[in-house]
Amino acid sequence: MPDMSVFDTDMALQNRIHCLYVMGLGHLGLGRKENAAREFAQVTALDPNHQNARIFAAYCVDAQSAERKES
């Protein structure tokens, strides 16, 4: 599990969020920015306070915009 649970939390939900985040990082590492953005969007829908997912989602949008301008 990614986080220690001190308070009553849904650990299955926390695990799902973590897995979606890691899948987003994997897509990003493979250059699949659209897929990565989709995963990060799911993370932020489940956990609006997930700062890293927000940062990487914004990066994906910026990178996609830059790619469109170049072509």
Secondary structure, DSSP 4 states (H G I P E B T S, - for coil): --S--SS---HHHHHHHHHHHHHHHHHHHTT-HHHHHHHHHHHHHH-TT-HHHHHHHHHHHHHHHHHHHH-
